[in-house]
Amino acid sequence: VQLQASGGGSVQPGGSLRLSCAASGLIFSNYEMAWFRQVPGKLREYVAYISATGGSPYYVDSVKGRFTISRDNAKKTVYLQMNSLKPEDTAVYYCASKSSDSSSWDYWGQGTLVTVSS
């Protein structure tokens, strides 16, 4: 199983980025997906979640109204559209997958760095 995250980069405050996470080696439509982020020296933070069918999105309060998670099961890809970015959004972003009968996140991507700075 491989989760390949991409789309990170440097952007000014107020800008936008779209992260992608392409999955292989698993039946993607059977897996719930999420995005996490981590700043060096801090705990990994749960950012957004989407169910296997694309419903039930969840967002941490700090990104509500700015970030949108979506998925394309035909392309085996999950996305995170990030708008109105703030310096505090700077982090390494990771995607993760979980089967419905699993109690923890089974697979993780390698991370993609997002830097928001003027």
Disulfide bonds with the S-S distance in Angstrom:
Cys21-Cys95 2.08
